[in-house]
Amino acid sequence: MKFGEKYTNYWASAVNKSVDGTVIAGINEAKFFLQYLGIEKHHRVLDLGCSFGRMCEVLSIYSDHICGIEPDPFAVEKARLQRYEEVHQGSAEATGFEKNSFDFVFCWAVFDVVEHIKGLTEINRILKSDGKLLLTGKNNNYHSDDALAFRAEKNAYLKDFPNRFTNLDAALKDFKTLGFKLDKLFLFPRRGDFGLMNFSEHGDDVDCEYIGYEYLILCHKVADQDVHVAPNENLDGEFSNTATKIAIQRGYAGAKELFESIGID
C-alpha cells in the first residue's frame, strides 16, 4: 500500500480505536517520555512522519519551532492546519532538510514503515551535534504466545499495510557506527502494553537479548555517521523472527505462507 489518503484515513481511525481493542499510545504517553529530552522553547524539533498532525499539540508544549515531514500530500495539507512552523512533503529516508537542522527529532509510531539504515542515516545528518532522538518501533523478537501481536502482524501483511520489524539487538549494537549513543531503552512486553504504560527500562547495555513487542529509544548524536564502517544490513525486515519461527514449527516455509493459509481475521 502506498502512503496516501486511504492509509492516512485508516491510521486516523486506528489511533482512535484499534481493531483489536488495545489502547494505542498517544498524546498522554508522549508527554511522559518527552519530559526526558529537556526540550526548550527555542529548540527546533522535527515531527518525523507527522501524518495529519496529531502530535503537534503535545510538541508545541515544549517548543515554538516545530516542523513536520510527511510523504502523503493529503496528510500534509491536514498537518498545515496545525501549529507547525512548516510542513514538507518528504520521507524519513530523504527529508530535504539541511544538515544539522534540528535539536530534536521525534519519530513516534513511524519507524516501522521506514527503511532503518537509510532512515537513521538521514536522522543523523539533519540532527545537530548532541541532538536527541525519540524513536518508537516494533521489535522482531516478541513473545511467541502474544496472540494479539501475531494477529496484528498477519493482518497487516494480508491487508498490504507497510510494516517493518526492528532487529533490536543488532540495531543497538550498530548505534555507534550510525553516530548515536543510547541513553534509555523502554521495552513494552506485549501488544497493547505501550498504551497501558507497562514497560521495563534499560540503560546502555547493548549486549542483552531484548524480547518484547514495542520499544521506545532515547538517544543522542555523538558524531556524523562513520561512512568507513558498514552497519549491519539486517536491522529490519518485513516479518518478525517470532512469526517466522512459528511458521517453521508448523511446517511452513516462512511467515508469508503461514499468514496466507490462515487469512484475515
KESE-972487 format. One record per atom (N, C-alpha, C): residue number from 1; x, y, z. Coordinates in steps of 0.1 Angstrom, whole numbers. Each point is the difference from the previous one (the first is absolute). Layout:
BEGIN
seq | east | north | up
NUM | X | Y | Z
...
This chain:
BEGIN
seq | east | north | up
1 | 8 | -12 | 0
1 | -8 | 12 | 0
1 | 9 | 12 | 0
2 | -4 | 10 | -9
2 | 7 | 13 | 0
2 | -5 | 9 | 11
3 | 9 | 9 | 4
3 | -5 | 10 | 10
3 | -9 | 10 | -8
4 | -12 | 1 | 4
4 | -10 | 9 | -7
4 | -12 | 2 | 9
5 | -10 | 6 | -5
5 | -12 | 3 | 7
5 | -6 | -12 | 7
6 | 0 | -12 | -7
6 | -6 | -12 | 6
6 | 8 | -4 | 12
7 | 13 | 0 | -1
7 | 8 | -4 | 12
7 | -1 | 10 | 11
8 | 0 | 13 | -3
8 | -1 | 10 | 11
8 | -14 | -1 | 7
9 | -11 | -2 | -8
9 | -13 | -1 | 7
9 | 0 | -13 | 8
10 | 6 | -11 | -5
10 | 0 | -12 | 8
10 | 8 | 2 | 13
11 | 11 | 7 | -1
11 | 9 | 2 | 12
11 | -8 | 9 | 10
12 | -7 | 11 | -5
12 | -8 | 9 | 9
12 | -10 | -8 | 7
13 | -7 | -9 | -6
13 | -10 | -8 | 7
13 | 6 | -10 | 10
14 | 12 | -6 | -4
14 | 6 | -10 | 8
14 | 5 | 6 | 13
15 | 5 | 12 | 0
15 | 6 | 6 | 12
15 | -11 | 3 | 10
16 | -12 | 3 | -5
16 | -11 | 3 | 9
16 | -7 | -13 | 6
17 | 0 | -11 | -8
17 | -5 | -12 | 4
17 | 6 | -12 | -8
18 | 9 | -7 | 7
18 | 7 | -11 | -7
18 | -10 | -11 | -3
19 | 4 | -8 | -10
19 | -9 | -10 | -5
19 | -1 | -12 | 10
20 | 10 | -2 | 9
20 | 0 | -11 | 9
20 | -3 | 5 | 14
21 | -4 | 12 | 2
21 | -3 | 5 | 13
21 | 11 | 5 | 9
22 | 12 | -1 | -5
22 | 12 | 5 | 8
22 | 0 | 15 | 0
23 | 6 | 6 | 11
23 | 1 | 14 | 1
23 | 12 | 5 | -8
24 | -1 | 9 | -9
24 | 11 | 5 | -8
24 | 6 | 11 | 7
25 | 14 | 0 | 2
25 | 7 | 10 | 7
25 | -2 | 13 | -8
26 | -3 | 11 | 7
26 | -2 | 13 | -6
26 | 6 | 12 | 7
27 | -8 | 10 | 1
27 | 5 | 13 | 6
27 | 5 | -1 | 14
28 | -8 | -7 | 9
28 | 4 | -1 | 14
28 | 13 | -8 | 2
29 | 1 | -10 | -8
29 | 12 | -8 | 1
29 | 12 | 7 | -6
30 | -2 | 8 | -10
30 | 11 | 8 | -6
30 | 5 | 10 | 10
31 | -9 | 6 | 7
31 | 3 | 10 | 10
31 | 10 | -6 | 11
32 | -3 | -12 | 4
32 | 8 | -6 | 10
32 | 14 | -2 | -5
33 | 2 | -4 | -12
33 | 14 | -3 | -5
33 | 7 | 13 | -5
34 | -7 | 9 | -4
34 | 6 | 13 | -5
34 | 6 | 7 | 12
35 | -4 | -2 | 12
35 | 6 | 6 | 12
35 | 15 | -3 | 1
36 | 4 | -12 | -5
36 | 14 | -4 | 1
36 | 9 | 8 | -9
37 | -5 | 7 | -10
37 | 8 | 6 | -10
37 | 6 | 14 | 3
38 | -7 | 7 | 9
38 | 5 | 13 | 3
38 | -2 | 10 | -11
39 | -11 | -1 | -7
39 | -3 | 10 | -11
39 | -3 | 13 | 6
40 | 5 | 11 | -6
40 | -3 | 14 | 4
40 | -6 | 7 | -12
41 | -7 | 11 | 3
41 | -8 | 6 | -10
41 | 7 | 5 | -12
42 | 13 | 3 | 1
42 | 8 | 4 | -12
42 | 5 | -11 | -8
43 | -1 | -12 | 4
43 | 5 | -12 | -7
43 | -8 | -3 | -12
44 | 7 | -5 | -11
44 | -7 | -3 | -12
44 | -3 | -15 | 0
45 | -12 | -4 | -2
45 | -4 | -14 | 1
45 | -7 | -5 | -13
46 | 4 | -12 | -4
46 | -7 | -6 | -12
46 | -9 | -11 | 4
47 | -12 | 1 | -4
47 | -10 | -10 | 2
47 | 1 | -9 | -13
48 | 7 | -11 | 1
48 | 4 | -8 | -12
48 | -12 | -10 | -3
49 | -6 | 2 | -11
49 | -12 | -8 | -3
49 | -12 | 5 | 7
50 | -2 | 13 | -1
50 | -10 | 7 | 8
50 | -14 | -3 | -3
51 | -3 | -7 | -12
51 | -13 | -3 | -4
51 | -9 | 12 | 0
52 | -12 | -1 | 6
52 | -9 | 12 | -1
52 | 2 | 10 | 11
53 | 11 | -3 | 8
53 | 4 | 10 | 11
53 | -6 | -4 | 14
54 | -2 | -12 | 3
54 | -6 | -4 | 13
54 | 9 | 3 | 11
55 | 14 | 1 | -2
55 | 9 | 2 | 11
55 | 5 | 15 | 1
56 | -5 | 8 | -9
56 | 4 | 15 | 1
56 | -4 | 6 | 13
57 | -12 | -3 | 5
57 | -5 | 6 | 13
57 | 10 | -3 | 11
58 | 4 | -12 | 2
58 | 9 | -3 | 11
58 | 14 | 5 | -3
59 | 5 | 0 | -12
59 | 14 | 5 | -2
59 | 0 | 15 | 2
60 | -11 | 7 | -3
60 | -1 | 14 | 2
60 | 1 | 5 | 14
61 | -2 | -9 | 9
61 | 1 | 3 | 14
61 | 15 | 3 | 4
62 | 9 | -7 | -8
62 | 14 | 1 | 3
62 | 7 | 10 | -8
63 | -4 | 2 | -13
63 | 8 | 8 | -9
63 | -9 | 9 | -8
64 | 5 | 11 | -4
64 | -7 | 9 | -9
64 | 4 | -2 | -15
65 | 9 | -9 | -2
65 | 6 | -2 | -14
65 | -2 | -15 | -3
66 | -12 | -4 | -4
66 | -3 | -14 | -4
66 | -2 | -1 | -15
67 | 8 | -8 | -6
67 | -1 | -3 | -15
67 | -6 | -14 | -2
68 | -6 | -2 | -11
68 | -5 | -14 | -3
68 | 5 | -4 | -14
69 | 1 | -13 | -1
69 | 3 | -7 | -13
69 | -9 | -12 | -2
70 | -6 | -2 | -12
70 | -10 | -10 | -2
70 | -1 | -3 | -14
71 | 0 | -13 | -4
71 | 0 | -4 | -14
71 | -14 | 2 | -7
72 | -10 | 0 | 7
72 | -14 | 0 | -6
72 | -4 | 15 | -2
73 | -2 | 4 | -12
73 | -5 | 14 | -3
73 | -13 | 4 | 7
74 | -9 | -10 | 1
74 | -13 | 2 | 7
74 | 2 | 4 | 14
75 | 9 | -8 | 7
75 | 3 | 2 | 14
75 | 8 | 13 | 2
76 | 8 | 3 | -9
76 | 8 | 13 | 1
76 | -9 | 12 | 0
77 | -11 | 0 | -8
77 | -9 | 11 | 0
77 | -8 | 1 | 13
78 | -3 | -12 | 6
78 | -7 | 0 | 13
78 | 10 | 5 | 11
79 | 12 | -4 | -1
79 | 10 | 4 | 11
79 | 3 | 15 | -1
80 | -1 | 6 | -12
80 | 3 | 14 | -1
80 | -11 | 9 | 7
81 | -11 | -7 | 4
81 | -10 | 7 | 8
81 | 3 | 1 | 15
82 | 11 | -8 | 4
82 | 4 | 0 | 13
82 | 11 | 11 | 3
83 | 5 | 0 | 11
83 | 10 | 11 | 4
83 | 14 | -3 | -3
84 | 2 | -6 | -11
84 | 14 | -3 | -5
84 | 6 | 13 | -5
85 | 13 | 2 | 1
85 | 7 | 11 | -6
85 | 0 | -2 | -15
86 | 2 | -13 | -4
86 | 0 | -4 | -14
86 | -2 | -15 | -1
87 | -7 | -4 | -11
87 | -2 | -14 | -3
87 | 4 | -3 | -14
88 | 9 | -10 | -2
88 | 4 | -3 | -14
88 | -4 | -14 | -4
89 | -3 | -2 | -12
89 | -2 | -14 | -5
89 | 14 | -6 | -2
90 | 2 | -12 | 6
90 | 13 | -7 | -2
90 | -1 | -12 | 9
91 | 11 | -7 | 0
91 | 1 | -13 | 8
91 | 10 | 1 | 10
92 | 0 | -10 | 9
92 | 10 | -1 | 11
92 | 14 | -3 | -6
93 | 0 | -7 | -11
93 | 13 | -3 | -7
93 | 5 | 12 | -8
94 | -8 | 9 | -3
94 | 5 | 12 | -8
94 | -9 | 12 | 4
95 | 3 | 7 | 11
95 | -9 | 10 | 5
95 | 1 | 13 | -8
96 | 12 | 3 | -7
96 | 1 | 12 | -7
96 | 5 | 12 | 9
97 | 2 | -3 | 13
97 | 5 | 11 | 9
97 | 15 | 0 | -1
98 | 6 | 12 | 3
98 | 14 | 1 | 0
98 | 7 | -7 | 12
99 | 12 | -3 | -2
99 | 8 | -7 | 10
99 | 0 | 9 | 13
100 | 0 | -7 | 11
100 | 0 | 6 | 14
100 | -11 | 10 | 2
101 | -12 | -3 | -5
101 | -12 | 9 | 1
101 | -7 | 0 | 13
102 | 1 | -12 | 8
102 | -9 | -1 | 11
102 | 7 | -4 | 13
103 | -6 | 5 | 11
103 | 5 | -4 | 13
103 | -6 | -13 | 5
104 | -13 | -3 | -5
104 | -7 | -12 | 4
104 | -7 | -6 | -12
105 | 0 | -13 | -1
105 | -9 | -7 | -10
105 | -9 | -9 | 8
106 | -13 | 1 | -3
106 | -11 | -8 | 7
106 | -5 | -9 | -11
107 | 2 | -13 | 2
107 | -5 | -10 | -9
107 | -9 | -10 | 7
108 | -13 | 3 | 0
108 | -9 | -7 | 8
108 | -10 | -8 | -9
109 | 0 | -14 | 2
109 | -8 | -9 | -8
109 | 2 | 2 | -15
110 | 12 | 2 | -4
110 | 4 | 2 | -14
110 | 11 | -9 | -4
111 | 9 | -4 | 9
111 | 12 | -7 | -5
111 | -3 | -14 | -6
112 | -12 | -5 | 3
112 | -3 | -13 | -5
112 | -4 | 0 | -15
113 | 0 | 12 | -6
113 | -2 | 2 | -14
113 | 12 | 6 | -7
114 | 11 | 0 | 7
114 | 13 | 7 | -5
114 | 10 | -11 | -2
115 | 8 | 2 | -11
115 | 12 | -8 | -2
115 | 10 | 4 | 10
116 | 4 | -8 | 9
116 | 7 | 4 | 12
116 | 13 | 6 | -2
117 | 9 | -6 | -8
117 | 13 | 6 | -1
117 | -1 | 14 | -7
118 | -8 | 0 | -11
118 | -2 | 13 | -7
118 | -6 | 11 | 9
119 | -10 | -4 | 8
119 | -6 | 9 | 9
119 | 9 | 5 | 11
120 | 7 | -9 | 6
120 | 10 | 5 | 11
120 | 11 | 8 | -6
121 | 4 | -3 | -12
121 | 11 | 8 | -7
121 | -5 | 14 | -2
122 | -13 | 1 | -5
122 | -6 | 14 | -2
122 | -2 | 7 | 13
123 | -4 | -7 | 10
123 | -3 | 7 | 13
123 | 14 | 5 | 6
124 | 10 | -8 | -2
124 | 13 | 4 | 5
124 | 5 | 13 | -8
125 | -3 | 0 | -13
125 | 4 | 12 | -8
125 | -7 | 13 | 4
126 | -13 | -1 | 3
126 | -7 | 12 | 3
126 | 0 | 5 | 15
127 | 5 | -10 | 8
127 | 2 | 4 | 14
127 | 12 | 8 | 3
128 | 0 | 10 | 9
128 | 12 | 7 | 4
128 | 8 | -9 | 9
129 | 13 | 3 | 2
129 | 8 | -7 | 10
129 | -7 | 0 | 13
130 | -1 | -12 | 7
130 | -6 | -2 | 12
130 | -15 | 1 | -1
131 | -6 | 2 | -12
131 | -14 | 0 | -1
131 | -6 | -13 | 4
132 | -13 | 0 | 4
132 | -6 | -12 | 6
132 | -11 | -6 | -9
133 | -2 | -13 | 1
133 | -9 | -7 | -8
133 | -9 | -8 | 9
134 | -13 | 1 | -2
134 | -10 | -9 | 7
134 | -6 | -8 | -11
135 | 1 | -13 | 1
135 | -3 | -10 | -10
135 | -8 | -11 | 5
136 | -12 | -3 | -6
136 | -7 | -12 | 4
136 | -1 | -10 | -12
137 | -2 | -13 | 3
137 | -1 | -10 | -10
137 | -4 | -13 | 5
138 | 0 | -10 | -9
138 | -4 | -14 | 3
138 | 12 | -9 | 0
139 | 2 | -7 | 10
139 | 11 | -10 | 1
139 | -3 | -13 | -7
140 | 10 | -5 | -7
140 | -3 | -13 | -8
140 | 0 | -12 | 9
141 | 2 | 2 | 13
141 | 1 | -12 | 9
141 | -10 | 2 | 11
142 | -13 | -2 | -3
142 | -10 | 1 | 11
142 | -3 | -14 | 5
143 | -8 | 0 | 11
143 | -3 | -13 | 7
143 | -8 | -9 | -10
144 | 3 | -13 | 0
144 | -7 | -9 | -10
144 | -14 | -2 | 4
145 | -4 | 3 | 12
145 | -14 | -2 | 4
145 | -8 | 14 | 0
146 | 6 | 10 | -6
146 | -7 | 13 | -1
146 | -9 | -1 | -12
147 | -12 | -5 | 2
147 | -10 | -2 | -11
147 | -4 | 12 | -7
148 | -1 | 11 | 7
148 | -4 | 13 | -6
148 | 11 | 5 | -9
149 | 12 | -1 | 4
149 | 11 | 4 | -8
149 | 1 | -8 | -13
150 | -2 | -13 | 1
150 | 1 | -9 | -11
150 | -12 | 4 | -10
151 | -12 | 2 | 6
151 | -11 | 3 | -9
151 | 2 | 14 | -7
152 | 5 | 9 | 7
152 | 2 | 14 | -5
152 | 10 | -1 | -12
153 | 11 | -8 | 2
153 | 10 | -1 | -11
153 | -6 | -7 | -12
154 | -7 | -11 | 3
154 | -7 | -8 | -11
154 | -9 | 9 | -8
155 | -9 | 7 | 7
155 | -11 | 8 | -7
155 | 7 | 12 | -7
156 | 10 | 6 | 5
156 | 7 | 11 | -7
156 | 6 | -5 | -13
157 | 6 | -12 | 0
157 | 6 | -5 | -12
157 | -11 | -3 | -10
158 | -11 | -6 | 4
158 | -11 | -4 | -9
158 | -7 | 11 | -6
159 | -1 | 11 | 8
159 | -6 | 13 | -5
159 | 9 | 9 | -8
160 | 13 | -5 | -1
160 | 10 | 8 | -8
160 | 3 | 13 | 7
161 | 0 | 0 | 13
161 | 4 | 12 | 8
161 | 15 | 0 | 2
162 | 7 | 11 | -2
162 | 15 | -1 | 3
162 | 3 | -3 | 14
163 | 10 | -9 | 2
163 | 2 | -4 | 14
163 | 15 | -6 | 0
164 | 8 | 6 | 8
164 | 14 | -5 | 1
164 | 4 | -2 | 15
165 | 6 | -11 | 2
165 | 4 | -4 | 14
165 | 15 | 3 | 2
166 | 4 | 5 | 11
166 | 14 | 3 | 3
166 | 7 | -12 | 7
167 | 11 | -3 | -6
167 | 9 | -9 | 7
167 | 7 | 9 | 11
168 | -7 | 0 | 12
168 | 4 | 10 | 10
168 | 14 | -3 | 5
169 | 4 | -13 | 2
169 | 13 | -3 | 5
169 | 11 | 5 | -10
170 | -2 | -2 | -13
170 | 10 | 5 | -10
170 | 0 | 15 | -1
171 | -12 | 6 | 1
171 | 0 | 15 | -1
171 | 7 | 6 | 11
172 | -2 | -4 | 12
172 | 7 | 6 | 11
172 | 15 | -2 | 0
173 | 5 | -11 | -5
173 | 14 | -2 | -2
173 | 6 | 9 | -11
174 | -9 | 4 | -10
174 | 5 | 8 | -11
174 | -2 | 15 | 3
175 | -5 | 4 | 11
175 | -3 | 14 | 3
175 | 13 | 8 | -1
176 | 11 | -4 | 5
176 | 12 | 7 | 0
176 | 5 | 3 | -15
177 | -1 | -11 | -8
177 | 3 | 2 | -14
177 | -9 | 10 | -7
178 | -12 | 0 | 4
178 | -10 | 9 | -6
178 | 1 | 14 | 6
179 | 9 | 2 | 10
179 | 2 | 14 | 5
179 | -8 | 3 | 12
180 | -6 | -10 | 7
180 | -9 | 3 | 12
180 | 5 | -7 | 12
181 | -4 | 5 | 12
181 | 3 | -7 | 12
181 | -14 | -2 | 7
182 | -3 | -12 | 4
182 | -12 | -3 | 7
182 | 0 | 6 | 14
183 | -11 | 7 | 3
183 | -2 | 5 | 14
183 | -9 | -9 | 8
184 | -12 | -3 | -6
184 | -9 | -8 | 7
184 | -8 | -9 | -10
185 | -3 | -12 | 5
185 | -9 | -8 | -8
185 | -12 | -4 | 9
186 | -12 | 1 | -6
186 | -12 | -4 | 7
186 | -6 | -11 | -9
187 | -2 | -12 | 7
187 | -5 | -11 | -8
187 | -14 | -4 | 6
188 | -10 | -1 | -10
188 | -14 | -3 | 3
188 | -2 | -15 | -3
189 | -2 | -9 | 10
189 | 1 | -14 | -3
189 | -10 | -5 | -10
190 | -13 | 4 | 0
190 | -10 | -6 | -8
190 | -8 | 11 | -8
191 | -7 | -4 | -10
191 | -8 | 10 | -8
191 | -10 | 5 | 10
192 | -2 | 14 | 0
192 | -9 | 6 | 9
192 | 7 | 6 | 12
193 | 12 | -5 | 4
193 | 6 | 5 | 12
193 | 5 | 15 | -1
194 | 3 | 4 | -12
194 | 4 | 14 | -2
194 | -11 | 10 | 4
195 | -12 | -3 | -4
195 | -11 | 9 | 3
195 | -3 | -1 | 15
196 | 3 | -11 | 6
196 | -2 | -2 | 15
196 | 12 | 5 | 8
197 | 10 | 4 | -6
197 | 13 | 4 | 6
197 | 6 | -11 | 9
198 | -1 | -12 | -5
198 | 6 | -11 | 7
198 | 14 | -3 | -7
199 | 11 | 4 | 6
199 | 13 | -2 | -7
199 | 11 | -3 | 10
200 | 11 | -4 | -5
200 | 12 | -2 | 7
200 | 10 | 10 | -5
201 | 9 | 6 | 8
201 | 9 | 10 | -3
201 | 14 | -5 | 0
202 | 8 | 3 | -10
202 | 14 | -5 | -2
202 | 9 | 11 | -2
203 | 13 | -1 | 3
203 | 10 | 10 | -2
203 | 7 | -3 | -14
204 | 13 | 2 | 0
204 | 8 | -1 | -12
204 | 7 | -14 | -2
205 | -5 | -10 | 7
205 | 6 | -13 | -1
205 | -6 | -6 | -13
206 | 8 | -1 | -11
206 | -5 | -5 | -13
206 | 2 | -15 | -2
207 | 5 | -6 | 10
207 | 4 | -15 | -1
207 | -11 | -9 | 4
208 | -12 | 6 | 3
208 | -12 | -9 | 5
208 | -7 | -5 | -12
209 | -9 | -10 | 2
209 | -9 | -4 | -10
209 | -14 | 5 | 4
210 | -5 | 9 | -8
210 | -13 | 7 | 4
210 | -12 | -7 | -6
211 | -9 | -4 | 8
211 | -12 | -7 | -4
211 | -12 | 9 | 4
212 | -8 | 4 | -10
212 | -11 | 8 | 2
212 | -6 | 5 | -13
213 | -12 | 6 | 0
213 | -6 | 3 | -13
213 | 4 | 14 | -4
214 | -1 | 10 | 8
214 | 3 | 14 | -4
214 | 11 | 6 | 9
215 | 7 | 10 | -5
215 | 11 | 6 | 7
215 | -1 | 15 | -2
216 | 7 | 7 | 9
216 | 2 | 14 | -1
216 | 15 | 3 | 4
217 | 6 | 7 | -9
217 | 15 | 3 | 1
217 | 1 | 15 | 2
218 | 8 | 4 | 10
218 | 5 | 13 | 1
218 | 15 | 0 | -2
219 | 5 | 8 | -10
219 | 15 | 0 | -2
219 | 4 | 13 | -5
220 | 13 | 3 | -1
220 | 5 | 12 | -5
220 | 11 | -2 | -10
221 | 2 | 10 | -9
221 | 10 | 0 | -10
221 | 14 | 3 | 6
222 | 9 | -9 | -2
222 | 14 | 2 | 5
222 | 10 | 3 | -11
223 | -4 | -3 | -12
223 | 9 | 2 | -11
223 | -8 | -1 | -13
224 | 6 | 5 | -11
224 | -5 | -3 | -13
224 | 1 | -15 | -2
225 | -9 | -6 | -8
225 | 1 | -15 | -2
225 | 14 | -3 | -6
226 | 6 | -11 | 5
226 | 13 | -5 | -5
226 | -2 | -7 | -13
227 | 3 | 7 | -11
227 | -2 | -5 | -13
227 | 10 | -11 | -4
228 | 10 | -2 | 8
228 | 10 | -10 | -3
228 | -3 | -13 | 6
229 | -11 | -1 | 9
229 | -4 | -12 | 6
229 | -14 | -3 | -4
230 | -3 | -11 | -7
230 | -13 | -3 | -4
230 | -9 | -6 | 11
231 | -11 | 6 | 2
231 | -9 | -5 | 11
231 | -6 | -14 | -4
232 | -5 | -7 | 9
232 | -7 | -13 | -2
232 | -11 | 2 | -10
233 | 0 | -8 | -11
233 | -11 | 2 | -10
233 | -13 | -6 | 5
234 | 0 | -7 | 10
234 | -13 | -7 | 5
234 | -6 | 7 | 12
235 | -1 | 13 | -1
235 | -6 | 7 | 11
235 | -15 | -1 | 0
236 | -6 | -3 | -11
236 | -15 | -1 | -1
236 | -4 | -10 | -10
237 | -13 | -4 | 1
237 | -5 | -10 | -9
237 | -15 | 1 | -1
238 | -6 | -5 | -10
238 | -15 | 0 | -2
238 | -7 | -9 | 10
239 | 7 | -11 | 4
239 | -6 | -9 | 9
239 | 8 | -1 | 13
240 | -7 | -3 | 11
240 | 7 | -1 | 13
240 | 7 | -14 | 0
241 | 10 | -1 | 8
241 | 7 | -13 | 3
241 | -10 | -9 | 7
242 | -9 | 6 | 8
242 | -10 | -9 | 8
242 | -9 | -6 | -10
243 | -6 | 7 | -9
243 | -10 | -6 | -10
243 | 7 | -10 | -9
244 | 13 | 3 | -3
244 | 7 | -9 | -9
244 | 3 | -14 | 8
245 | 3 | 1 | 12
245 | 3 | -12 | 8
245 | -13 | -8 | 2
246 | -11 | 7 | 2
246 | -13 | -7 | 2
246 | -4 | -7 | -13
247 | 3 | 7 | -11
247 | -4 | -6 | -14
247 | 9 | -13 | -2
248 | 12 | 1 | 3
248 | 9 | -12 | -2
248 | -4 | -11 | 9
249 | -4 | 3 | 12
249 | -4 | -11 | 10
249 | -13 | -6 | -5
250 | -8 | 7 | -8
250 | -13 | -6 | -5
250 | 2 | -6 | -14
251 | 12 | 0 | -5
251 | 3 | -7 | -12
251 | -1 | 9 | -13
252 | 0 | 13 | 2
252 | 0 | 9 | -11
252 | 14 | 6 | -4
253 | 1 | 4 | -12
253 | 13 | 5 | -4
253 | 4 | 13 | 7
254 | -10 | 8 | 3
254 | 2 | 13 | 7
254 | -13 | 6 | 4
255 | 1 | 12 | 6
255 | -12 | 7 | 5
255 | -10 | 3 | -11
256 | 5 | 4 | -12
256 | -9 | 3 | -11
256 | -10 | -11 | -3
257 | 6 | -12 | -1
257 | -8 | -12 | -3
257 | -10 | -3 | 11
258 | 4 | 1 | 12
258 | -9 | -2 | 12
258 | -11 | 10 | 0
259 | 3 | 13 | -2
259 | -10 | 10 | 1
259 | -10 | -2 | -11
260 | 4 | -3 | -12
260 | -9 | -2 | -11
260 | -9 | -13 | 2
261 | 5 | -9 | 7
261 | -8 | -12 | 3
261 | -11 | 2 | 10
262 | 2 | 10 | 9
262 | -10 | 4 | 11
262 | -10 | 10 | -5
263 | 5 | 10 | -7
263 | -9 | 10 | -5
263 | -2 | 11 | 11
264 | -8 | 11 | -4
264 | -2 | 11 | 9
264 | -11 | -4 | 10
265 | 2 | 4 | 12
265 | -11 | -1 | 10
265 | -1 | 12 | 9
